[in-house]
Amino acid sequence: MTPIIEFKNYTFKYRSQSEPTLREIDLTVNPGEKVLIVGPSGSGKSTLVHCINGMVPFSYPGESSGTLTVGGKDPAKTGIFGMSKIVGTVLQDTDGQFIGLTVAEDVAFALENDCVEQKEMFRAVDEVAEVVDIKALLGNAPTELSGGQKQRVSMAGVLVDDVDILLFDEPLANLDPATGKRAIDLIDRICRERDKTVIIIEHRLEDALYRDVDRIVVIGDGRVVADMTPDELLASDILIQEGIREPLYVTALKHAGCQVAAKDHPQHIETMNLEPYQEKVRAWFEKVSLPEIQGEEKPALEVLDLDFSYITGKPILSDIHFRINKGEMLAIVGKNGAGKNTLMKIINGVYTQTAGTVQFFGKNIDKSVSVREREQTVAMIYQDYSLVGEMTVAENIFLNTEPIRGALISDRDCIRKAAEFFRDMGIR
């Protein structure tokens, strides 16, 4: 069988960098395969996608060696427009992919570019809307949709062009677990029913394996570290060595002293043969001791009877009450649209609660306390955090701190401190 994607000794270096991001990549994907690509941040996963869809070298210039063919064509010669007829990409940030004022307009965008007759355009949009279950949303504005709905609209926008290859760049990044499962199920159904080749780039390995994949490719430091079936990979220690989180049930089995075997099919906990592991897991469970309950402390953060509504009056948060003691780590979870980000923005002072109070170390924080003053107590890292492009990395790090307030960074001590932060986080 002739591969639909083939890398041969392929190396790529961005024009702005001194070292290659991809090194000597040898990788083939056959028509109809569904391949999951995993790797730590900065390993080169997204660059691999950009090479396949033609963004490299046209949007991201650089130098390459070796060969790459996609659908029998060289992306560097075919161009972005030519590759868009072969490869459809669903981005992590779906908002950056929307063009139309309505869902229907957005899905039809590629057809309008190709001067498709209106009658055929309506038929094609209606067909793909049926496939991804967005027919009821065709009149809505894309920006009004939930994360899962936006994901499906993006899928429709690439399916309508009838491409052979679908690339999904971290499709679960902005989705809660339940919505993520529905997205993975939809991707799987599209792959099987419409005979598409699917490449998924994802950090959330356990969620991405909700439906079968043919292979998992592990990228580490710009190289292909492993190219294996899911069962073979989960039975190895490669994921741990590369700093990638294993499915929690695999980690639990190993923690109990079990040696996971590929023959027991660990890809899915629901169908895995657990009989060989039961004795060791039971023995571990019986001997493990629970941590002692710590005494009461004065809370570092306390949210009391908090309510919040937007101008429309619809309640977003009602009667929220919790406390966090100093040194504790708390996870706040909930489905898309539950109000998690709104709660964080209230604590950080971006929004003001409709009712209730927020206390830091017993002190009420009200409207009189500015966002700037709150930053001295609580810091927030946003999901869609972006850097200031005109500033260096060091300048971005110290943007809100005393050393450069009102001026660009020039102090060597600040640059040295930025380098220390990078070392602490494992960034070179």
Secondary structure, 3 states (H helix, E strand, C coil): CCCCEEEEEEEEEECCCCCCCEEEEEEEECCCCEEEEECCCCCCHHHHHHHHHCHHHHCCCEEEEEEEEECCECHHHHHHHHHHCCEEEECCCHHHHCCCCCHHHHHCHHHHHCCCCHHHHHHHHHHHHHHCCCHHHCCCCHHHCCHHHHHHHHHHHHHCCCCCEEEEECCCCCCCHHHHHHHHHHHHHHHHHCCCEEEEECCCHHHHCCCCCCEEEEEECCEEEEEECHHHHHCCCHHHHCCCCCCHHHHHHHHCCCCCCHHHCCCCCCCCCCHHHHHHHHHHHHHCCCCCCCCCCCEEEEEEEEEEECCCCCEEEEEEEEEEECCCCCCCCCCCCCCHHHHHHHHHCCCCCCEEEEEECCEEECCCCCHHHHCCCCCCCCCCCCCCCCCCHHHHHCCCCHHHCCCCCCCHHHHHHHHHHHHHCCCC
